[in-house]
């Protein structure tokens, strides 16, 4: 079996994209519906209940803090999708997840799991639909029936207007900002890992007098200690799990007491527990969500009184597109995108959906890299 060689660097280019909501009229009339085996409507924090013939309507109900609430919704969605997949559907199954269109709500991040499920089994047609929380039953019924034939993966209704999520070329609206300034103090979670270490090196080169506080779940190996000792800046490592809220609070207090206020935060912590959604366990999802969902909320709270220039989360393209075997990882990254999109804390908020890096970050085997090129024209991102 021949393998297509990946392209030379000169034949590739880097494209920056940003998700945008574009006004689009709802499809006119009822398009012929694809032969459908089942129709499921899952309501998240929506009070009204639609009345759609032959549709199964279910409420996903949770309470608690944002991270806990999102995690529980994701667990319930995982269980429902597994139940559908276990029936081995022979025809299309439409799954509409309905969430509030609130600026501060993160439930739209569940789209990452839906997109992943559809990639694993194309018979699953997932839709994430955002509507006003107080929508009445009649309006909700009509809206869902319309979207059932629209083919839109992610759509929202806001201020009486229908909008569809599209990726568009990124247009810079603010001046570039240095990640590190002389004398500044910066916190990088997952700092001894691939991407965290790449950015720690860059920041040390940018501002040799800066203080970098790197964290990770484990103590450093001898090799990692040697690597960090080569950085030009003042570098300190602390073994603190981002999901440990009290531990993060203590760390911030220690850092500010010893080095001064924190000026920037990069959240690059993350773990993978790849497996098909049908086999994915509650424990695997919890382990993936812990650093990205719980960890981000804890980090934001721990630094809310700091004079931050920025808080940046290292997300993944899986959060935007979904990915086979990564339904939990996609949903966790999509949470970070939603959370930082509505954050009102100090400094700029940014979630970067990194693609696969040539070095650093989460890695895949060579066969997967070749498949990325053949099927999507994508190559790993180089450092330079």
C-alpha positions as CSV (number, residue, x, y, z in Angstrom):
1,X,0.0,0.0,0.0
2,X,1.5,3.3,-1.1
3,X,1.6,6.3,1.3
4,X,1.3,9.8,0.0
5,X,4.2,11.9,1.1
6,X,3.3,15.0,3.1
7,X,4.0,18.3,1.3
8,X,7.1,20.3,1.6
9,X,6.8,23.4,3.8
10,X,6.9,25.8,0.8
11,X,3.6,24.4,-0.4
12,X,1.7,25.1,2.8
13,X,0.5,28.2,4.6
14,X,-0.9,29.1,7.9
15,X,-4.5,30.4,8.0
16,X,-6.0,32.1,11.0
17,X,-9.8,31.6,11.5
18,X,-12.3,32.9,14.0
19,X,-15.9,31.6,14.6
20,X,-18.5,34.2,13.7
21,X,-22.3,34.2,13.9
22,X,-23.9,35.1,10.6
23,X,-27.5,36.0,10.2
24,X,-29.2,33.5,7.9
25,X,-32.9,33.1,7.2
26,X,-34.4,29.9,8.2
27,X,-35.0,27.4,5.3
28,X,-38.3,28.2,3.5
29,X,-40.8,25.4,3.4
30,X,-40.1,21.9,4.5
31,X,-37.3,20.2,2.6
32,X,-37.7,16.5,2.0
33,X,-36.6,14.8,5.2
34,X,-34.0,12.1,5.0
35,X,-35.3,8.7,6.0
36,X,-34.9,9.0,9.8
37,X,-35.0,6.2,12.3
38,X,-35.4,8.4,15.3
39,X,-35.5,12.1,16.5
40,X,-34.2,13.0,20.0
41,X,-34.6,16.4,21.6
42,X,-32.4,17.1,24.7
43,X,-33.3,20.2,26.7
44,X,-30.6,21.8,28.9
45,X,-31.9,24.6,31.2
46,X,-34.9,25.2,28.9
47,X,-38.3,25.2,30.7
48,X,-40.7,24.8,27.7
49,X,-41.2,21.4,26.2
50,X,-41.8,21.0,22.4
51,X,-44.6,18.8,21.0
52,X,-43.1,17.1,18.0
53,X,-44.6,13.9,16.6
54,X,-42.4,10.8,17.0
55,X,-39.7,12.8,18.8
56,X,-38.3,11.7,22.1
57,X,-37.9,14.6,24.4
58,X,-35.6,14.5,27.5
59,X,-34.4,17.0,30.0
60,X,-30.7,17.0,31.1
61,X,-30.9,18.4,34.6
62,X,-28.0,19.5,36.8
63,X,-27.2,21.9,39.6
64,X,-24.1,23.5,41.0
65,X,-21.2,25.7,39.9
66,X,-20.5,26.3,36.2
67,X,-17.8,23.6,35.9
68,X,-19.8,21.0,37.8
69,X,-23.0,21.8,35.9
70,X,-21.2,21.6,32.5
71,X,-19.5,18.3,33.4
72,X,-22.8,16.8,34.5
73,X,-24.6,17.8,31.3
74,X,-21.7,16.3,29.3
75,X,-22.0,13.0,31.3
76,X,-25.7,12.8,30.7
77,X,-25.2,13.6,27.0
78,X,-22.5,10.9,26.8
79,X,-24.9,8.4,28.3
80,X,-27.7,9.3,25.9
81,X,-25.4,9.1,22.8
82,X,-24.1,5.8,24.0
83,X,-27.6,4.4,24.3
84,X,-28.4,5.5,20.8
85,X,-25.1,4.1,19.4
86,X,-25.7,0.8,21.1
87,X,-28.8,0.3,19.0
88,X,-26.6,0.3,15.9
89,X,-29.0,2.5,13.9
90,X,-29.6,1.6,10.3
91,X,-30.9,5.0,9.3
92,X,-30.3,8.6,10.4
93,X,-30.9,9.6,14.0
94,X,-31.3,13.3,14.6
95,X,-30.2,14.6,18.0
96,X,-31.0,18.2,18.8
97,X,-29.5,19.6,21.9
98,X,-31.2,22.8,23.0
99,X,-29.4,25.3,25.4
100,X,-30.0,28.9,26.5
101,X,-28.6,31.7,24.3
102,X,-27.1,33.5,27.3
103,X,-23.9,35.4,27.0
104,X,-22.5,33.8,30.2
105,X,-23.6,30.2,29.6
106,X,-21.1,27.6,28.4
107,X,-23.5,24.8,27.5
108,X,-23.0,25.5,23.8
109,X,-19.6,23.7,24.2
110,X,-21.5,20.4,24.1
111,X,-21.4,20.9,20.4
112,X,-17.9,19.4,20.5
113,X,-19.3,16.1,21.7
114,X,-22.0,16.1,19.1
115,X,-19.6,16.8,16.3
116,X,-17.3,14.0,17.4
117,X,-20.2,11.5,17.7
118,X,-21.3,12.4,14.1
119,X,-17.8,11.7,12.9
120,X,-17.7,8.3,14.7
121,X,-21.1,7.3,13.3
122,X,-22.3,9.5,10.4
123,X,-25.9,8.2,11.0
124,X,-25.9,10.5,14.0
125,X,-26.9,14.0,13.0
126,X,-26.2,16.3,15.8
127,X,-27.4,19.9,16.2
128,X,-26.6,22.4,19.0
129,X,-29.4,25.0,19.1
130,X,-29.3,28.0,21.3
131,X,-32.6,29.7,22.1
132,X,-34.0,32.2,24.6
133,X,-34.4,30.5,28.0
134,X,-38.0,31.8,28.2
135,X,-39.1,30.6,24.8
136,X,-42.7,29.2,24.8
137,X,-43.5,25.7,23.7
138,X,-45.2,26.6,20.5
139,X,-42.3,28.7,19.2
140,X,-39.8,26.1,20.3
141,X,-41.7,23.4,18.5
142,X,-41.8,25.3,15.3
143,X,-38.1,26.3,15.5
144,X,-37.0,22.7,16.1
145,X,-39.1,21.4,13.2
146,X,-37.5,24.0,10.9
147,X,-33.9,23.2,12.0
148,X,-34.6,19.4,11.6
149,X,-34.2,19.9,7.9
150,X,-31.7,22.8,7.8
151,X,-28.5,20.8,8.2
152,X,-26.9,23.4,10.4
153,X,-24.7,21.9,13.1
154,X,-24.8,24.9,15.3
155,X,-27.4,27.7,15.2
156,X,-28.7,30.3,17.6
157,X,-31.8,32.5,17.9
158,X,-31.1,35.8,19.5
159,X,-33.1,39.0,19.5
160,X,-35.6,37.5,17.1
161,X,-32.8,36.6,14.5
162,X,-31.5,33.3,13.4
163,X,-27.7,33.0,13.2
164,X,-25.4,30.2,12.1
165,X,-21.9,29.7,13.3
166,X,-19.3,29.9,10.5
167,X,-15.5,30.1,10.5
168,X,-14.1,33.3,8.9
169,X,-10.6,34.6,8.3
170,X,-9.4,36.4,11.4
171,X,-9.4,40.2,11.3
172,X,-7.1,41.7,13.9
173,X,-9.0,44.4,15.9
174,X,-6.3,45.1,18.5
175,X,-2.6,45.8,18.5
176,X,-0.3,42.8,19.2
177,X,0.6,42.3,22.8
178,X,3.9,41.0,24.2
179,X,3.4,37.8,26.2
180,X,6.1,38.8,28.6
181,X,7.4,42.2,29.8
182,X,10.6,43.0,31.7
183,X,10.0,42.4,35.4
184,X,6.6,40.8,34.9
185,X,5.3,37.7,36.7
186,X,3.6,35.0,34.6
187,X,1.8,31.8,35.4
188,X,1.8,28.9,33.0
189,X,-0.1,25.7,33.8
190,X,1.1,22.6,32.2
191,X,4.3,24.6,31.9
192,X,6.7,21.6,31.8
193,X,4.7,19.9,29.0
194,X,5.0,20.4,25.2
195,X,3.2,23.7,24.4
196,X,3.7,25.2,27.9
197,X,7.5,24.7,27.6
198,X,7.6,26.1,24.0
199,X,5.9,29.3,25.2
200,X,8.0,29.5,28.4
201,X,11.1,29.5,26.2
202,X,9.7,32.2,24.0
203,X,8.7,34.4,26.9
204,X,12.1,33.9,28.5
205,X,13.7,35.1,25.3
206,X,11.3,38.0,25.1
207,X,11.8,39.2,28.7
208,X,14.9,37.7,30.4
209,X,14.1,39.6,33.6
210,X,10.6,38.2,33.8
211,X,9.5,35.6,36.4
212,X,7.8,32.5,35.1
213,X,5.8,30.3,37.4
214,X,5.3,26.9,35.8
215,X,2.9,24.3,37.2
216,X,2.1,20.7,36.6
217,X,0.4,17.7,38.3
218,X,3.7,15.9,39.0
219,X,7.2,16.7,40.3
220,X,9.8,17.4,37.6
221,X,12.0,14.7,36.2
222,X,15.8,15.3,36.1
223,X,15.5,15.9,32.4
224,X,12.8,18.5,32.8
225,X,14.7,20.2,35.6
226,X,17.7,20.5,33.3
227,X,15.5,21.9,30.5
228,X,14.0,24.6,32.7
229,X,17.4,25.6,34.1
230,X,18.4,26.6,30.6
231,X,15.8,29.2,30.3
232,X,17.0,32.8,30.6
233,X,14.2,34.1,32.9
234,X,13.7,33.4,36.5
235,X,11.8,30.1,36.4
236,X,10.0,28.4,39.3
237,X,8.1,25.1,39.1
238,X,5.3,24.1,41.5
239,X,3.5,20.7,41.5
240,X,-0.1,22.0,41.6
241,X,-3.1,20.3,39.9
242,X,-5.2,23.0,38.2
243,X,-8.3,21.1,39.4
244,X,-7.3,21.8,43.0
245,X,-9.0,25.1,43.7
246,X,-7.5,25.5,47.2
247,X,-4.0,24.6,45.9
248,X,-4.3,27.2,43.2
249,X,-5.4,29.9,45.7
250,X,-2.4,29.0,47.9
251,X,0.0,29.2,44.9
252,X,-1.3,32.6,43.8
253,X,-0.9,33.9,47.3
254,X,2.7,32.5,47.5
255,X,3.7,33.9,44.1
256,X,2.3,37.4,44.8
257,X,3.9,37.5,48.2
258,X,7.3,36.5,46.9
259,X,7.4,38.0,43.4
260,X,4.6,40.5,43.0
261,X,1.4,40.6,41.1
262,X,0.7,38.2,38.3
263,X,0.5,40.0,34.9
264,X,-0.5,37.1,32.6
265,X,-1.8,33.5,32.7
266,X,-1.4,30.8,30.1
267,X,-3.5,27.7,30.8
268,X,-2.0,24.8,28.8
269,X,-2.8,21.9,31.1
270,X,-4.6,18.9,29.6
271,X,-4.8,15.1,29.3
272,X,-6.1,12.7,26.7
273,X,-8.2,9.5,27.2
274,X,-8.9,8.7,23.6
275,X,-11.6,6.0,22.9
276,X,-14.7,5.7,20.9
277,X,-17.7,7.3,22.4
278,X,-19.6,4.0,22.7
279,X,-16.9,2.8,25.1
280,X,-16.0,6.0,26.9
281,X,-16.4,5.8,30.6
282,X,-17.6,8.4,33.1
283,X,-14.1,8.3,34.7
284,X,-12.4,9.0,31.4
285,X,-14.6,12.0,30.7
286,X,-14.0,13.3,34.3
287,X,-10.2,13.0,33.9
288,X,-10.2,14.9,30.6
289,X,-12.6,17.6,32.0
290,X,-10.7,18.1,35.2
291,X,-7.8,20.3,33.9
292,X,-9.6,22.0,31.1
293,X,-13.1,22.6,32.6
294,X,-12.6,22.7,36.4
295,X,-9.0,23.9,36.0
296,X,-9.9,26.9,33.9
297,X,-12.7,28.1,36.3
298,X,-10.4,27.6,39.3
299,X,-7.6,29.5,37.6
300,X,-9.9,32.4,36.7
301,X,-11.2,32.6,40.2
302,X,-7.7,32.4,41.8
303,X,-6.4,35.3,39.7
304,X,-9.5,37.5,39.6
305,X,-7.9,40.1,41.8
306,X,-4.6,40.2,39.9
307,X,-3.8,43.0,37.4
308,X,-3.7,40.6,34.4
309,X,-2.9,41.8,30.9
310,X,-4.3,38.5,29.6
311,X,-5.7,35.1,30.4
312,X,-5.1,32.6,27.5
313,X,-6.3,29.1,27.3
314,X,-4.7,26.6,24.9
315,X,-7.7,24.9,23.3
316,X,-7.8,22.6,20.3
317,X,-9.3,22.4,16.9
318,X,-11.2,19.4,18.2
319,X,-13.3,21.8,20.2
320,X,-14.4,23.5,16.9
321,X,-14.6,20.5,14.6
322,X,-14.9,17.5,16.9
323,X,-12.6,14.5,16.5
324,X,-13.0,10.7,16.3
325,X,-12.2,9.1,19.7
326,X,-12.1,12.5,21.4
327,X,-15.7,13.4,22.2
328,X,-14.8,14.3,25.8
329,X,-11.7,16.2,24.8
330,X,-13.6,18.1,22.1
331,X,-16.3,19.1,24.6
332,X,-13.8,20.1,27.2
333,X,-12.0,22.4,24.7
334,X,-15.3,23.8,23.5
335,X,-16.1,24.7,27.1
336,X,-12.9,26.8,27.3
337,X,-13.9,28.6,24.1
338,X,-17.3,29.5,25.4
339,X,-16.1,30.4,28.9
340,X,-13.4,32.8,27.7
341,X,-15.7,34.2,25.1
342,X,-18.0,35.6,27.8
343,X,-15.4,36.1,30.6
344,X,-15.5,39.6,32.2
345,X,-12.4,39.3,34.5
346,X,-9.2,41.4,34.3
347,X,-7.2,41.5,31.1
348,X,-7.9,40.1,27.7
349,X,-9.5,36.7,27.4
350,X,-8.5,34.4,24.5
351,X,-9.0,30.7,23.7
352,X,-6.6,29.4,21.0
353,X,-7.8,26.3,19.1
354,X,-4.4,25.0,18.3
355,X,-4.1,22.4,15.5
356,X,-1.6,19.5,15.8
357,X,1.9,20.8,16.4
358,X,5.0,19.3,14.7
359,X,6.6,19.2,18.2
360,X,5.0,19.8,21.6
361,X,1.4,19.5,22.5
362,X,-0.8,16.4,22.0
363,X,0.8,14.1,19.4
364,X,-0.6,11.5,16.9
365,X,1.2,8.7,14.9
366,X,2.5,9.1,11.4
367,X,-0.4,7.3,9.8
368,X,-2.8,9.9,11.3
369,X,-0.6,12.7,10.1
370,X,-0.7,11.3,6.5
371,X,-4.4,10.9,6.7
372,X,-4.8,14.6,7.8
373,X,-3.0,15.6,4.7
374,X,-4.8,13.3,2.3
375,X,-8.3,14.0,3.5
376,X,-8.1,17.7,4.7
377,X,-4.9,19.2,3.3
378,X,-3.6,19.8,6.9
379,X,-0.1,19.5,8.1
380,X,1.3,19.9,11.7
381,X,2.1,23.5,12.8
382,X,5.8,24.3,12.9
383,X,7.3,26.4,15.7
384,X,8.8,29.0,13.4
